[in-house]
Amino acid sequence: MKRRDLFAAGFGLVPFAASGQSQEVIRTHALSLLGEPALPADFPHFPWANPDAPKGGEVALTRLGSFDSFNPFILRGTADPGIVNIYDSLLIDSPDEASTEYAHLASAIELPADRMGVTFEIRDGARWHDGRPVTADDVVWTFDTLRTQGRPFYRAYWADVTEVVADGPRRAVFRFRSNENRELALILGQIQVMPKHWWEGRDFSRPSLDVPLGSGPYRLERFEPGRSVVYRRVDDYWARDLPSKRGFNNFDVLRYEYFRDTTVDFEAFKAGQIDFRTENTARNWATGYDFPAVRRGLVKRDEIRHERPTGMQAFVMNLRRPLFQDARVREALGQVFDFEWLNANIFNGLYTRTASFFSNSELASSGLPAGKELAVLEPFRSQLPDTVFTVESRLPRTDGSGNNRDGLRRALDLMRQAGWTIRDRRLVNAQGQRFEFEILLNGPTFERIALPYVQWLQRLGVEARVRTVDPAQYQVRTDAFDYDMTVDVIPQSLSPGNEQRDFFTCAKAQENGSQNIAGICSPVIDALVELVIHAPDREELLARTRALDRVLLNGAFVIPQWHLRAFWIAYWNRFGRPARNPKYGLGFDTWWIDAALDRALAEARRTL
């Protein structure tokens, strides 16, 4: 939904599977945390990609908001997300497999027998766009710079790395604090390597519109600050014939047009100024695509089912504010949220209520704790509410009529228990202070959700206001935790790990720019996060993650919203696409311009 798009969600914690083992070192082409990699070392291309896809053409895509930087790795400034197209990572994620990455910028991965580190061997022939080779020094510089000057996320994500050194020009060696963090080698493979020589003499911590140097499939060609960015495919891209890239990056030009408003964005697509869009508004999907180009078949729509976890989207209360520190207050605010009414009247019945921080996966807790999950929770029994063990976590349900009297009664009872009373139809505390707060939004789309919620809160005697700001201001305010309540998305993968520190721990609750938006700080949650990170096998990971999920839900830190188990896409009919999609991704980076369809569309547009 927003800034977390820049970061991977993390992987799981069972022993590595690899090929080519020796007594001292495992040397492999891939890392998998859930078994053997599906593809052998000599695989010709990823199975969902078309290796013969034609290259060429320009595609126009859309962004909301603005940008003032091409450095997405720091807190300051608002970076264009497309800049990641210019960089390569050591390994490439396979969205067709759970928690598996294959060699890319690195030609091989070496794991010592004691699992106390990992070595990435940089591929011979890898080069920057200026022709200079990519080296291990670049990897070392990137890691050290991101951990010292980058977003706080990196310090949490890589906390168990003690050092990284260059063992020659092509070998980057990472050493670990322990061998219990089983995902660490794999998440280090996600590093997008930057050129040390280009950054020398530049201030990495400063937002800049200098065109950065990369090694990836595209280079930044031109831009208008805050309005548009154009990336051009690198014809002599060093990795174009690698198995990890065959059939990918088929468009000659990627052009991103910026819009301040989602309505204008949609109108630009309808007018043919934008070629492809992913739809995230149920109302648009249900009723907004009845226009001439759709009726004539010039615009296509598709609903692509996926198997990836959907995480948690929610109204998030800022626990740094005294107003939300009582769990009974937080629970009360959730009781008046009427999802069933929203789904029936706003969403056309298309969404599913989110009931877990690990929704749409086997990691979600359910029922009462038992077996291994109960064993995980038992040492913390004295520090947890009894309800963690005795009451199944269930979200309130309504009949969708909009008359949520039962929810209001429960909410009012909880508020009275927390010391709030009704006076002149307003909730006040013992000092006569009103219960009031602001809901901060980063655009008008969510106003149609927040405004009904404000009305429901008013029935409880709560005075809530909606404040909508532009994305740049929103990022500044959320980085500084300057909000009462906001909407956030906490993404998850099939194998959660190190990223949980940034989402939920005390160390990150007060660190500006962290992803602990709620300000959660609990010694029990801290301990459970570490247990998840250091789970020795898949069975233990499931138990520990379900325990973490259960404690998070019991804390009522968020008001869960909804999720969708499919991608909604719409596009002008000028594309070719592979025969299938990967299980856990959209795969748009393997589409191409179909010359015959493109010509037919151009001819048909003349008569629109």
C-alpha positions in Angstrom: 0.0 0.0 0.0 2.8 2.4 0.7 6.4 2.6 1.8 6.8 -1.0 2.8 6.6 -1.8 -0.9 10.4 -1.0 -1.0 11.2 -3.8 1.3 10.9 -7.7 1.2 8.7 -9.2 3.8 11.1 -11.9 5.2 11.5 -15.7 5.0 11.3 -18.7 7.2 13.5 -20.5 9.6 14.2 -24.2 8.7 17.5 -25.6 7.6 18.8 -24.6 4.2 18.5 -27.1 1.3 21.2 -26.9 -1.3 23.1 -28.8 -3.9 26.8 -29.6 -4.2 27.5 -30.2 -0.6 31.0 -31.0 0.7 32.3 -31.7 4.2 33.2 -28.1 5.0 31.2 -25.8 2.7 27.9 -26.0 1.0 28.1 -24.4 -2.5 24.8 -23.8 -4.2 22.9 -21.9 -6.9 19.9 -21.3 -4.7 18.7 -21.0 -1.1 15.3 -22.4 0.1 14.0 -22.4 3.6 11.1 -24.9 3.0 12.9 -27.7 1.2 14.9 -28.2 -2.0 14.8 -25.5 -4.6 12.4 -26.5 -7.4 14.9 -25.6 -10.1 18.3 -27.2 -10.7 21.5 -25.4 -11.2 21.2 -25.6 -15.0 17.6 -24.4 -15.3 17.2 -22.4 -18.5 14.7 -19.9 -17.3 11.9 -19.4 -14.7 9.0 -21.7 -15.7 6.3 -19.0 -15.8 8.4 -16.6 -18.1 8.5 -16.8 -21.9 12.2 -16.9 -22.9 11.2 -15.9 -26.4 9.2 -12.8 -25.5 9.9 -10.0 -27.9 11.5 -6.8 -26.7 10.3 -3.3 -27.5 7.7 -0.7 -27.0 6.8 1.7 -24.3 4.4 1.2 -21.4 2.8 4.0 -19.4 2.2 3.3 -15.7 1.0 5.4 -12.9 2.1 6.7 -9.5 0.2 8.6 -6.8 1.7 11.6 -5.1 5.1 13.1 -6.0 8.8 12.6 -5.7 11.8 14.7 -4.8 14.6 12.1 -4.7 16.1 9.0 -6.3 17.4 7.6 -3.1 14.8 5.1 -1.7 17.1 3.8 1.0 16.9 6.8 3.5 14.2 8.4 5.6 14.6 11.9 4.1 12.8 12.8 0.9 10.2 11.0 -1.2 11.8 8.7 -3.7 10.5 7.5 -7.0 9.8 3.7 -6.3 10.7 2.9 -9.9 14.4 3.6 -9.2 14.8 0.0 -8.0 14.7 -0.9 -11.7 18.3 0.3 -12.1 19.8 -2.0 -9.4 20.6 -5.7 -9.2 20.4 -7.9 -6.1 22.7 -10.7 -5.2 19.9 -13.3 -5.4 16.5 -13.1 -7.1 13.3 -14.2 -5.4 11.1 -16.8 -7.1 7.5 -15.8 -6.7 6.5 -19.3 -7.8 8.0 -20.9 -4.7 7.7 -20.1 -1.0 10.9 -18.6 0.4 13.3 -19.5 -2.4 16.0 -17.3 -4.1 18.3 -18.0 -7.0 21.7 -16.8 -7.9 21.8 -13.6 -9.9 24.4 -10.9 -9.3 26.1 -13.6 -7.2 27.0 -16.7 -9.3 27.2 -18.9 -6.3 26.5 -19.0 -2.5 28.7 -20.7 0.0 27.6 -21.8 3.5 30.1 -22.9 6.1 29.4 -26.1 8.0 28.8 -24.2 11.2 26.3 -21.9 9.6 28.0 -18.9 11.1 28.1 -16.9 7.9 27.6 -16.8 4.1 29.7 -16.0 1.1 28.4 -14.5 -2.1 30.6 -15.0 -5.2 30.0 -12.1 -7.5 29.3 -13.2 -11.1 32.1 -12.7 -13.6 31.0 -10.2 -16.2 28.6 -8.2 -13.9 29.1 -4.6 -14.5 27.8 -1.1 -13.9 26.2 1.0 -16.6 29.5 2.9 -16.9 31.3 -0.4 -17.8 33.2 -0.9 -14.5 32.9 -4.3 -12.9 30.6 -5.0 -9.8 32.9 -6.0 -7.0 32.8 -7.4 -3.5 33.8 -3.9 -2.3 30.5 -2.6 -3.7 28.6 -5.2 -1.6 30.5 -4.4 1.5 30.1 -0.6 1.0 26.3 -1.0 0.3 25.8 -3.1 3.4 27.8 -0.9 5.7 26.2 2.3 4.3 22.6 1.0 4.6 23.1 -0.2 8.1 24.6 3.1 9.3 22.8 5.7 7.1 19.8 3.9 5.7 16.3 3.4 7.0 16.0 1.9 10.5 14.6 -1.2 8.9 18.0 -2.3 7.8 19.5 -2.2 11.3 16.7 -4.5 12.6 16.7 -6.7 9.5 20.4 -7.3 9.6 21.0 -7.1 13.4 22.6 -10.6 13.6 25.4 -9.8 11.1 28.7 -9.0 12.9 30.7 -7.9 9.9 31.1 -8.2 6.1 34.4 -8.2 4.4 35.7 -8.5 0.8 37.8 -11.7 0.4 39.2 -10.7 -3.0 37.5 -8.7 -5.7 34.6 -11.2 -6.2 33.9 -12.7 -2.8 31.8 -10.9 -0.2 31.9 -12.7 3.2 29.2 -12.1 5.9 29.8 -13.3 9.4 26.9 -13.9 11.9 26.4 -13.5 15.6 25.1 -17.1 15.9 23.9 -19.9 13.7 20.3 -19.8 15.0 19.0 -17.1 12.6 18.3 -19.5 9.7 16.9 -17.0 7.2 19.8 -14.5 7.5 21.8 -15.8 4.5 18.7 -15.6 2.3 17.7 -12.1 3.3 21.2 -10.8 2.7 20.7 -12.1 -0.9 18.0 -9.4 -1.2 20.5 -6.6 -1.0 20.3 -4.2 -4.0 24.0 -3.5 -4.6 25.1 0.1 -5.2 28.3 1.4 -6.8 30.8 2.5 -4.2 32.8 4.5 -6.8 29.8 6.6 -7.9 28.8 7.5 -4.3 32.3 8.6 -3.2 32.2 12.3 -2.6 28.3 12.3 -2.4 26.3 12.6 0.7 24.2 9.4 0.9 22.0 10.7 3.7 20.8 13.7 1.6 17.8 13.4 -0.8 19.0 14.1 -4.3 17.7 14.2 -7.9 21.1 13.3 -9.2 20.6 10.4 -11.7 22.2 7.4 -9.9 24.4 4.8 -11.5 23.1 1.2 -11.5 23.8 -2.2 -13.0 20.2 -3.3 -13.6 18.0 -3.9 -16.6 16.9 -0.2 -16.9 18.6 3.2 -16.6 16.9 6.4 -15.7 16.6 8.4 -18.9 14.8 11.6 -18.0 12.3 13.0 -15.5 10.2 16.0 -14.6 10.4 16.5 -10.8 7.2 15.4 -9.2 5.5 14.7 -12.5 7.0 11.9 -14.5 10.0 9.5 -14.7 11.2 7.5 -17.8 13.4 4.4 -17.6 15.0 2.9 -20.7 16.0 -0.7 -21.1 19.7 -1.3 -21.2 20.4 -3.0 -24.6 23.7 -4.5 -23.5 22.5 -5.4 -20.0 25.1 -7.8 -18.6 22.5 -10.3 -17.2 20.0 -10.3 -20.1 20.8 -14.0 -21.0 21.0 -15.4 -17.5 18.3 -17.9 -16.5 17.2 -15.4 -13.8 16.4 -12.8 -16.5 15.4 -14.6 -19.6 11.9 -13.5 -20.6 11.9 -10.5 -18.2 12.1 -6.7 -18.7 10.7 -6.8 -22.2 9.5 -3.2 -22.5 12.0 -0.8 -24.0 10.6 2.1 -22.0 8.9 2.3 -18.6 7.2 5.7 -18.2 5.6 6.5 -14.8 3.1 9.4 -14.7 2.4 11.0 -11.3 -1.1 12.0 -10.2 -2.2 13.6 -7.0 -5.7 12.1 -6.9 -6.9 8.5 -7.5 -9.9 9.8 -9.5 -7.7 11.7 -11.9 -5.5 8.6 -12.1 -8.4 6.4 -13.1 -9.7 9.0 -15.7 -6.2 9.0 -17.3 -6.4 5.3 -17.6 -9.8 5.4 -19.2 -8.5 8.1 -21.7 -5.7 5.8 -22.8 -2.9 7.8 -21.2 -2.0 4.9 -18.9 -1.7 1.3 -20.2 -2.0 -0.9 -17.2 -3.3 -0.6 -13.6 -3.9 -2.7 -10.6 -7.3 -1.8 -9.1 -7.6 -1.6 -5.3 -11.0 0.0 -5.0 -13.9 -2.4 -4.9 -16.4 0.3 -6.1 -14.3 0.9 -9.2 -13.9 -2.8 -9.8 -17.6 -3.4 -9.5 -19.1 -0.4 -11.3 -16.3 1.8 -12.7 -15.3 -0.2 -15.9 -18.5 0.4 -17.9 -17.0 2.7 -20.5 -16.8 2.4 -24.3 -13.2 1.0 -24.5 -14.2 -1.9 -22.2 -17.5 -2.6 -24.0 -15.5 -2.8 -27.3 -12.9 -5.1 -25.9 -10.1 -2.6 -26.1 -9.6 -2.6 -22.4 -9.4 -6.0 -20.7 -9.9 -6.9 -17.1 -8.7 -9.9 -15.2 -8.9 -11.3 -11.6 -5.8 -13.3 -10.9 -5.9 -15.5 -7.8 -2.8 -15.8 -5.7 -1.6 -17.9 -2.8 0.4 -15.4 -0.9 -0.3 -14.3 2.7 -2.3 -11.0 2.9 -0.9 -9.7 6.2 -2.8 -7.1 8.2 -4.4 -3.9 6.9 -6.0 -1.9 9.7 -6.8 1.3 11.5 -3.7 1.6 13.8 -3.8 3.4 17.1 -0.6 5.2 18.2 0.1 3.7 21.6 2.6 6.6 22.2 -0.5 8.7 22.8 -1.9 8.3 26.4 -5.4 8.1 24.9 -4.8 4.6 23.5 -2.7 2.9 26.2 -5.7 1.1 27.9 -6.5 -2.1 26.0 -10.1 -1.7 27.0 -10.3 1.6 25.1 -8.7 0.0 22.0 -11.1 -2.9 22.1 -14.0 -0.5 22.4 -13.0 1.4 19.3 -12.9 -1.9 17.4 -16.4 -2.9 18.6 -18.1 0.0 16.8 -16.3 -0.7 13.4 -19.0 -2.2 11.2 -17.2 -4.1 8.5 -20.4 -6.0 7.4 -22.1 -2.7 6.6 -19.0 -1.4 4.6 -18.7 -4.7 2.7 -22.4 -4.6 1.7 -22.7 -0.9 0.9 -19.2 0.2 -0.2 -17.3 -2.9 -1.3 -20.1 -4.7 -3.2 -19.4 -7.8 -1.0 -16.0 -8.3 -2.5 -13.7 -8.3 0.5 -13.0 -10.7 3.4 -12.5 -9.5 7.0 -9.0 -9.8 8.2 -8.8 -11.8 11.4 -5.1 -12.4 11.8 -1.7 -10.6 11.4 -0.9 -13.6 9.1 -4.1 -13.9 7.2 -4.6 -16.2 4.2 -1.9 -18.6 5.6 -1.3 -21.5 7.9 0.5 -19.2 10.2 -2.7 -17.6 11.6 -3.9 -18.5 15.1 -7.3 -20.0 15.6 -9.4 -21.6 18.4 -7.7 -21.9 21.8 -3.9 -22.5 22.1 -3.0 -26.1 22.2 0.0 -28.4 21.6 3.2 -26.7 20.6 1.6 -23.3 20.5 0.5 -23.7 24.1 4.0 -24.8 25.1 5.4 -21.6 23.5 3.0 -19.5 25.5 3.2 -21.3 28.9 6.4 -19.6 30.1 4.7 -16.2 29.6 1.4 -17.1 31.4 2.0 -14.8 34.4 2.7 -11.9 32.1 -0.3 -12.3 29.8 -4.0 -11.8 30.3 -5.9 -15.0 31.1 -8.0 -14.4 27.9 -5.0 -15.3 25.8 -5.5 -18.9 27.1 -9.2 -19.0 27.7 -11.0 -16.9 25.0 -10.8 -17.4 21.2 -10.0 -14.2 19.4 -13.1 -13.3 17.4 -13.9 -10.0 15.7 -17.4 -8.5 16.3 -19.9 -9.2 13.6 -23.0 -7.2 12.7 -26.0 -7.9 10.4 -24.8 -5.2 8.0 -27.9 -3.0 8.6 -25.9 -0.1 10.0 -27.7 -0.5 13.4 -24.8 -1.8 15.5 -26.5 -1.5 18.9 -24.8 -4.6 20.4 -21.4 -3.3 19.5 -22.1 0.2 20.9 -23.3 -1.4 24.2 -20.2 -3.5 24.5 -18.0 -0.5 23.6 -19.6 1.8 26.1 -19.2 -0.9 28.9 -15.5 -1.2 28.0 -15.1 2.6 28.0 -16.8 2.9 31.5 -14.4 0.2 32.8 -11.5 2.3 31.5 -12.8 5.4 33.4 -14.8 7.2 30.7 -18.4 8.3 31.2 -21.1 9.9 29.1 -21.7 13.6 29.8 -23.9 15.7 27.5 -23.6 12.8 24.9 -19.8 13.0 25.0 -17.3 10.7 26.5 -15.2 12.4 29.1 -12.7 11.3 31.7 -12.6 12.1 35.4 -11.0 15.5 34.6 -13.8 16.3 32.2 -11.6 16.0 29.1 -13.3 14.8 26.0 -12.3 11.6 24.1 -11.2 13.0 20.8 -8.5 12.2 18.2 -7.5 12.6 14.6 -7.4 9.9 11.8 -4.5 10.7 9.4 -4.8 9.6 5.8 -2.4 9.9 2.8 -5.1 10.4 0.2 -8.8 10.8 -0.3 -9.5 7.1 -1.2 -9.9 6.1 2.4 -12.1 9.0 3.4 -15.2 7.0 2.3 -14.1 4.4 4.9 -13.0 6.8 7.7 -16.0 9.1 7.5 -18.6 6.4 8.3 -16.3 5.2 11.1 -16.2 8.7 12.5 -20.1 8.7 12.5 -20.1 5.4 14.4 -17.6 6.8 16.9 -19.9 9.8 17.4 -22.7 7.5 18.6 -20.3 6.4 21.3 -19.6 9.9 22.3 -16.1 10.0 20.7 -15.1 13.0 18.6 -12.9 11.9 15.8 -11.7 14.0 12.8 -10.3 12.9 9.5 -7.1 14.7 8.2 -6.0 14.0 4.7 -2.5 15.1 3.6 -0.4 14.5 0.5 1.9 11.4 0.4 5.1 13.4 1.1 3.7 15.0 4.2 2.1 11.7 5.3 5.5 10.0 5.1 7.2 12.8 7.2 4.5 12.6 9.8 4.4 8.8 10.0 8.2 8.6 10.2 8.0 10.9 13.2 5.0 9.1 14.7 3.0 12.3 14.5 -0.5 10.9 14.4 -3.3 9.6 16.6 -4.7 6.9 14.3 -3.8 6.0 10.7 -4.3 3.2 8.2 -1.3 0.9 7.8 -0.5 -2.4 6.1 1.8 -4.9 7.8 2.9 -7.4 5.1 3.8 -11.0 5.8 5.3 -13.9 4.0 4.9 -17.6 4.3 8.0 -17.7 6.6 8.2 -14.6 8.9 11.5 -13.7 10.5 13.8 -10.8 11.1 11.4 -8.2 9.8 9.1 -8.8 12.8 11.6 -6.9 14.9 10.8 -3.7 12.9 7.1 -4.3 13.1 6.5 -5.1 16.8 9.4 -4.6 19.2 10.2 -2.1 21.9 13.6 -1.2 20.3 11.7 0.1 17.2 8.8 1.7 19.0 10.7 4.9 19.6 13.0 4.9 16.5 11.8 7.4 14.0 11.1 5.8 10.6 10.6 2.3 11.9 7.7 0.2 10.8 6.3 -0.2 14.4 3.5 2.2 13.5 1.4 1.2 16.5 4.2 1.8 19.0 3.9 -1.7 20.4 6.3 -2.4 23.3 5.9 -5.6 25.3 8.6 -7.8 26.7 6.5 -10.9 25.9 6.1 -9.8 22.2 9.8 -9.0 22.0 10.6 -12.5 23.3 8.1 -14.2 20.9 9.6 -12.3 17.9 13.0 -13.7 18.8 11.5 -17.1 19.1 10.1 -16.8 15.6 13.4 -15.6 14.2 15.3 -18.5 15.8 12.7 -21.3 15.2 14.7 -24.4 14.2 12.2 -26.0 11.9 8.9 -25.4 10.1 6.7 -27.1 12.7 8.2 -24.9 15.5 7.9 -21.8 13.3 4.2 -22.4 12.9 3.7 -22.8 16.6 5.8 -19.7 17.5 4.2 -17.5 14.8 0.7 -18.5 15.9 1.6 -17.7 19.5 2.8 -14.2 18.4 -0.3 -13.7 16.3 -2.5 -14.6 19.3 -0.8 -12.2 21.7 -0.9 -9.4 19.1 -4.6 -9.9 18.5 -5.3 -10.1 22.2 -3.6 -6.7 22.7 -6.2 -5.0 20.3 -3.5 -2.8 18.9 -5.2 -2.4 15.6 -8.8 -2.5 14.2 -8.5 -5.1 11.4 -10.0 -4.2 8.0 -10.1 -6.6 5.0 -8.1 -8.4 2.4 -8.5 -9.7 -1.2 -7.1 -13.0 -2.4 -6.6 -11.9 -5.9 -5.0 -9.2 -8.1 -7.5 -7.0 -9.9 -5.9 -5.8 -13.1 -7.1 -3.7 -16.1 -5.1 -3.0 -19.2 -5.4 -1.7 -22.8 -5.3 -4.7 -25.1 -1.8 -4.4 -26.5 0.1 -6.9 -24.3 1.3 -10.4 -24.6 1.7 -12.4 -21.4 3.0 -15.8 -20.3 0.6 -18.8 -20.2 0.4 -18.6 -16.4 1.2 -16.4 -13.5 3.6 -17.3 -10.6 1.8 -18.5 -7.5 2.7 -15.6 -5.3 3.2 -12.7 -7.7 1.6 -10.8 -10.5 4.4 -11.3 -13.0 4.0 -8.1 -15.0 7.7 -7.9 -15.5 7.4 -10.8 -17.9 4.7 -9.3 -20.1 5.5 -7.7 -23.5 4.0 -5.6 -26.3 2.3 -7.8 -28.9 2.9 -6.0 -32.2 -0.3 -7.2 -33.9 -2.5 -6.3 -30.9 -0.7 -2.9 -30.6 -1.5 -2.1 -34.3 -5.1 -3.2 -33.9 -5.5 -1.1 -30.8 -4.0 2.0 -32.5 -6.4 1.6 -35.4 -9.5 1.1 -33.1 -8.6 4.1 -31.0 -9.0 6.3 -34.0 -12.7 5.6 -33.9 -13.3 6.0 -30.2 
